[in-house]
Amino acid sequence: MKKWMVALAAASAIGGMTASQAVAQTGELVLYCSVEEEWCRVMSEAFERETGIDVLMTRRSSGETFAQIKAEEGQPRGDVWWGGTGDPHLQAAQEKLTKAYKSPKLAELNDWAVRQAETAEYRTVGIYAGGLGYGYNSNMVTENPPACWADLLDARFADDIQVANPNSSGTAYTMLATLVQLFGEDKAFEFMAKLHANVSQYTQSGSAPIRAAATGESAIGIVFMHDAVAQAVKGAPIKTVAPCEGTGYEVGSMSLIEGGPNADNARLWYDWALSAAAQELGATANSFQVPSNASAATPAAAPKLADIKLIDYDFATYGSSETRSRLLARWDAEIGALPK
């Protein structure tokens, strides 16, 4: 059934392409993908079927992908960076690692996705949104379940929380930037220093903490809420929390890599990936983000952004090279260097 749904959605996506786009193409596309592996594969395979273009896909987290694109500056190997939190995409745009492109699909997108493009002078664009929070294992936390950021400092969660490293993970950087905007920078670092006592592991991947909570390796995983929902949908005893103090959110983004070797095929992917049908493929891959195309159906299980106390997240500031680099350096010095 799942394969049939993917095939149907892929076929529908062809209808959203122009006649010239729907004709089978040649060559290849080098895709750097920063969402979950299953969604990366579903998108890659659907695009290959529709266009005849071979997709060479590499999956890495947002921070790792940014580092790779930076390392390849001047001799890029990749064509498109698809998915992952918007902050590193914005930093890549500021550093001219990605190139401007105004897709004809922009008119179909929600305002928040277009604002992301405008902020980056069209060097990136929003493809989905999702709120930050955490999930807990209800078999392990049976009384007084946590509801706020402050609750995560409770001594009963000592060595029982996982969160990613913000250097490699866009999810964890979003948490870092969110706490700074919620509490002020110094108090945010005080909070993270106290939280450190309860953190058993700083993972490389942003979604790894909730997988650990799902299996009982830890009690709590700090993640985007849609990743917690994905584990619950699979049957894990995970409850999703939108912190009571308020929380940040991501605008997952897509960028064309400056000087990429397959520019025509990259633009073809870009336009296709903004179509409603292509964005609806996410639900078939157990991904529950809110799509950026206003006509795309939002998965029923997706957390409703209107029900979450979202902060007015400053993407321009916290996606800037200066701010992001400074905060990561401070995290390394004050949090990452703390003994366990």
N, C-alpha and C positions, 0 to 999 in steps of 0.2 A: 504493500500500500504506500509506504514511504517513497519508494523509487517511482511509483506511478505519479505521486504528487509532485515530485521534483521534475519529472518529465513534462507534466502538464504545465507547471509554472514556467519551465524553460521554453516550451513552445509558445506560451502566451507572450513571453518577452520579445520574441521575434516580431510580434505585431506592433510593438512599441518602437521598432527600429525603422529607419528609412529604407527605401527599396535598395539603395546602394549598399547600405550596411548589412542587409539581410543576405546578400550574395556571399557565398563562401569565400573567405580570404585565404591568404597564404602566409607562410612565415611563422613567427613565434612571438610570444609575449612573456617577459620576465616579470613575474608578480611577486612582490613582497607583501605578505599577508599577516595582519596582526590581530585577527580574531581567533576563535577556537578552530582547531584543526579540521573538524568536521565541516564547519561552514566554509572554510577556505577550499576544501575539496569540492563541495557542492557547487560553489560559484565557478571554480576553475573548469569543472567537467561540463557544466551547462554552457559556458562560453565557448568551449571547444566544440561542443555539438552544434551550436548555432552558427558559428563563424568558420569553422575549419582551421582556426589558428591554434597552434600548440601552446599551451600555457605551462611555463616552467615556474612552479610555485615553491616559494620558501616561506615557512611559517616561523615567525619570531615575535616576541613581545614588542610593544611600542618603543621602549627605551633602547632595546637591542637593535631594532630596525633603524632608528634614528642614527645610532652609532655606526651602523654599517654604511648607510648612505653618506654620512659625514666622511668615513674612511675612504669611500670610493669617489669623493669629490674630484671632478676633472676627468675621471675615467669610470663613469657609472656603468654598472652591469645591469641594474634594474630599470624597468620602464614605469611601473606603477606601484605606489604604496597604498594598499587598500586596507582600511580598518585601523583600529587602535585609537586611543584617546587623542583628542584634538591638540593638546598642549605641545607635544613634540612635533606634530605636523606644522603648528604655527611657528615653532622655532626653526624648523627646516625652511619654511617660507621666508622668514626674516633673514636667514643666512643664504638665501637664493640657491638652496639645494634642490628646490622644486620650481616648476615653471607655471606661469599664469595660463589659464585656459577658461574661457566662458562657455560652458556647455549649453547647447540649446535646451537641455532639460532643466535648467535653473528655474524656469517659470513654473515648473511642477512641484517645487520643493517648499517645505514649511519655512517660515520666516527665520527660525533659528539656524537652519542649514545654510540659508543664503547669507545671514549675518556672518557666519563663519568664513564664507568665501570673501565677503567684503572686507573683513578684518585682515585677511591674508592677501589682499589685492589679487584675489582669484587664483592664488597658488595652492589652495586647498578648498575643500567643500565638505559640508556635513552630510553624512550618510545614515546616521542613526543617533539616538540619544538614550541615555540611561542614568538613573540616579545612583549615587554612592551610598552604601550602607554596610550591613553585615548579616550573616546568617549564623544561627546556632543550632546545635544538635539537640533536639528536644528530648532524646533519650538520656542525654548526659546533663542537660540543664532542665531540671524538672520543677524547680521552685524559683519564684521571683525572677522571671526571665528578664534579661537586659532590654532596655528600651531606648537608652540614650548613649552618647559617646562616653559620658562620665561613668556609666555603669561598667565599662570595660576595664576600669582601674580597680575594681573589686578584687581583693586578695584571693577570693575563691577561684579566680580564673588564672592563678599563677601558672606559668608555662603551659597554658591551655588555649592560647590565641595564636593564630597565624595571620600574617600580612606580608605582602610582597616588599621587595626592596625598591624604593622609588627610582633608583638609577636604571634598573632594567624594566620596570613595570610602570606603564601609564596609569594603571589603577592606583598604585601606591603613591605616585606623584600627585594624582588628583586628591587623595586623602591629605597629603602634606599641604597642598595649596588650599584645600577646603578648611583645614584646621586653622591655618594662618588667617584666612578671611573671617572665620567664625570668632576666634579668640584673640587675634592679634599675634604677631610673630613670636615674641618672647614667651607668652603664655602657651602658645601652640607647641613650642619646643619643650616647655616644662611638662605639658601633657604627654608628649611622646616619650620623654625620658621616664615618666612614671609608667606608661604603658609598656615600656621595654621589659619591665619585670614580669609581665604576664605573657610576653611573646616568646613562644618556643622556637620559632623559625621565621626568618625573613626569606621568603621564597623568590625564585627568579620570575615566575609567571604570576600575573595578577589574579588568575582564576584558581591557581593551585590551593590557596587557603580554604576555599569552600569545598573542594574535593576532599581535602583532609578532614574537614568537619563532617562531611557526608559519611565517611568510612569510620569515624570515631577516633581518628588519630589525634584530633584536637576538638575542643568544644565549640570554638568560634572561628569563623573566617571573615576577615574584612575584605569586601569585594563590592563590585557593582551589583545592585540588587537583582538584576536579571540573571546573573550567574548563580545566585542563590536559588532563584525560582527554577532554573534549569535542573538543579539537583533534586529539588522537591518533586518536579514533574516526573523524574526518573524513579521516584519512590523512596528517596532518602528522607530521613526524619529531620529535615531542615526547615526552620522557621525564619522568615525574612524580616529584617528590622530596618525601618527608616528612622534614624536617630532623632530624638525629640528636640534637640537644640537647633536642628536644621542641618542640611547637608548640601554638598556640591553635586555636580553632575558632569557627565562627559557629553561632548558632541563628537562621536566617532567620525573620523574624517578619511578622505581620499586625496592623494596628491600624485601629480605626474612628476617624475624625476627628471631634473634638468639634464639634458644631453643623453637621455636614455636611447638605446640602440634601435628601438622599434616604435618610433613616435606615432606613426599612423595607427598601428594596432593599439597603442596605449590610449589614444583618443577614442577609439572604437570601444574599448573596455569601459572607459570613463563614462561615456554617454549611456552605454548599456547598463552599467551598475547603478545609475541614477533612475532607471525606469522602475515603475511600480512592480512589474512582474519579477524583475531580477531581485528587488529588495524583499519580496515575499518569500524568496527561497530560504531566507534566514529561519523562518519558523519550521521548515522541513528539516533543518539541521539542529533543532533543539536550542535555538537562539531567540531570546525574547526581548530584544531591544525595540525601541519605537522607531519605525522607518522614517527617513527624511522626505520621501516622496509623499505628498499629501493624499494621493489616491491609493497608496499601498495600504493593505489591511494590517492593522496592528494585531499581533497575536493576543488571543483572549487572556492568556496567563501573564502577559507583560505587566510589570508594575505601572500603575497609572501616575504619571508625573503630576497631574493635578491634585493628587491625594498626598503628595510628599511635600514637606516643608523645605523647599529649595532656596538656597541663598542666591543672590544676584552674582553669580560666578563671573569673575573678571578674566575672560579668556585672553584678552589682549595683553594684560599685564603678566599673567602667570604662564602664558605661552611664549613670552619674550625670551630671547636668548640670555639676556642679562639676569633677569629674575630667576629663571629656571636653573641656570648654572649656579647662581649664588645660593639658592635654597638647597640644592643637592649637595653642594660643598659643605654647607652648615650641617645638614643631616649626617653626612659622613663623619664630620668632626665630633658632633655632639650626641648622636644616637647610634650610628653604625659602629663607632669605636667603643661603645660601652661594653664591659665584660658581661658574660652570661654565667 
